[in-house]
């Protein structure tokens, strides 16, 4: 994996708009396109890896639970003399 996380362009644009709308509606701050992008880039840089790693942890947990379930099912299929 590369060190730099990159959002899909459509999602990136949507997040920029959402952040700008939130700041305007809740704090009266009006951001231009450059400021929106700069802020989203900052947030992705600071938090993106944490969200990514949390997603990986959740996937590992779910996979381990699924694996346990499959193991239990297969154990029940064993033939004993």
Steps between C-alpha positions, in 0.01 A plus 500: 500500500619852429542746784266754341128422521292628213123529488303431186448834319122489534522426874773762546284769338200396708700512824636844409146627445370337819781648710443846352124479561553381857743780583273762345178376663647436844777758528430762238829426324501523123771299326607528140584193294872519584431524873252210480755281326780603735287414805388164359858415404608584856225284653577207267870532577445509878210255535493293182749240622309461827173435315676262261666308782173478694333356190776241469461407868124456455552288188750278686256461790209411272712260298619326818139461618399362161799268503402371845147438379623308194735297720214407731282398204779288353576341838137383516547325165783282622441127489596303806513123522 
